[in-house]
Amino acid sequence: MSEETAMSGTTAMSGKKAMSPLTKVISGLFAALILISVTLVWLLTANPNYVFITDADVMDPASYDYPDANAQWRPTSLPRSWSRDPQHDNALEYAWYRIPLPEAVRENGWTQILMLRHIMNVEIWLDQHYLGSGGPASPDNLQRNWNRPVMWHIPEAWLTGENQMLYFRLHSVSDFGVMSPFFMGQTEALQQRYRIHHFLQIELVKIGLMAMFFIAALSLFAWLETQNPRWMLTLLMSLSWSLPLSYIVAPSVTFGEMNFLRLTHWGTVTGAVCLLAFVYAYYLSTPLRRLRWLALLPVLHGAVLIATPKLQIVAVGSAGQLLLQLLFVVLLVKLFRHGTAPRRQLLAVSAGLLIMLLAALHDITLVLSTATTRWRWDMLWAYITQPVMLLILTWLGLAAFKKGTSALRNLNRLLQTRLSAAENNIKQVYADQEILEREVRVAAEREAIYRDLHDDLGAKLLSLVLKSERGPIRDLARSALQDLRDIVSRVANNDSVLAAALADSMAEHEGRASGLGIAFDWDIDAATEDLICHSSLILKMRLLLRELISNTLWQEDVQRIEFVARLDQQQLTLRLSHDAPTTIALSPLLRKRLAALNATLQPTLPAPAAQQDLPHCLSVSLPVVTEPAAASA
């Protein structure tokens, strides 16, 4: 207990000297929020080339069709909520609105229409010209766009400069339609406003959803690692609060709009209950068994919502949120009086709760207010503040996790020191076992490849060598058989001394040349005896030499061939001289062999002593990645 007190005192003293990282982050968030708010206000008012239309004529039609000249219209102000209009028939699911084209629009030739929000489907006409829709045009298919801004463009050819009418057909669930005011103006001005509102009304909701799922994943990870049921509360809280966000951006609903609205209000209250229980358990050290009564709140609230008529769903849902706000006020008082966590953590949690409560109170007054004109400029804020509160809790949780890991670091070092010897022994045993198993597998695979190639291709090539007469055909078959043997031997994956590999290859070609009656001389630099090459490099080199010497052996009137290999600082030079009348051609296969080794082929002058006897000479240069033979051994 004394150590904790001393640590708290040290933290408090250091807090007086310098601002803590958490305080810096919170201060930065508030500063960024203020800056963004000022910037948005400036952007929204910097280019006022538009008109805001808040009055219209409404008609509750008897049919879905375009209204005729005898339709009965009555004036109304926008936004117009069907559930709050006593003259609206509760059974209707659609309504028509008409707005005279403003004089400023006709004079300036403005062609853009921007509606910030609407519920369900909306379609628009300019006189008899169908302009477009904010949802499917089918009356049987509803698409939810109530918080999504929509823009339409009027073709300039439709504007006559005379008095014209805009007609809107709104199709929604009965008692759930809202016709919103809209803007008409210049393209640049409304496009800028559209981007801002789309970010505020849609993109922030998506960001909030991603934050909810991220926090839910962190909570699940913390619960799986610690088996502490408190983290299940934050998991349920994130999932519950994702329901209201999904309600905003969901494109369609299959189980009924009003049922989704009930589920949304229930999820808001349930998430708040989970947050309340988590703060009590984590920051006030309240046992979870004493918080079981909180589980009755979402159960009772859900039962009441199910039994509530659709026109009272919003009122019942708001009543449940008001009750939770009172409980959060009590929680704030207890946090400052009896909180056991460090003061800066209590301040951060209290600030997040206060912001969330103010946003929830604002949303409740906005939804329940009879002054619908607030919807012309106001919007819901809870979907922004709820993720902020969860991010504060996540930040505090990560800070506590970091502190715990720091405290355990020394113990882990001691444990690692004691277990290092045993761990190294175990690793060595597993490494030896893995090497042995790999060698067994490689040996089995090699044996299978040997058997298959020997039984099929090898036998056929050998038969062709034995049955052919001496000459180019027999030499070609023998060359192919040797290629096959080299490729099969590559499976062994054994490194070789460069000098030995070159000597073995030259012995093969000397035998081939002897069979064709051609003299073959070769000389290998002694420096290659000290270097080890990987088997893949040896194989590529043997294939290149075989292709190069084969093309030389098959030249007409060739009588003598001379091969010289020289090594100079990891660069191997292979020189092939011969006395044929013409030099060899650069075939596609030879190009492929050269490219595999990053090698270059160019004609060079033969040695002075051999210029008369061997007039043609080719030089191949290739890099050699090797290691000293002694080190490999």
Order of alpha helices (4+ residues) and beta strands (2+ residues): alpha-alpha-beta-beta-beta-beta-beta-alpha-beta-beta-beta-beta-beta-beta-beta-alpha-alpha-alpha-alpha-alpha-alpha-alpha-alpha-alpha-alpha-beta-alpha-beta-beta-alpha-beta-beta-alpha-beta-beta-beta-alpha
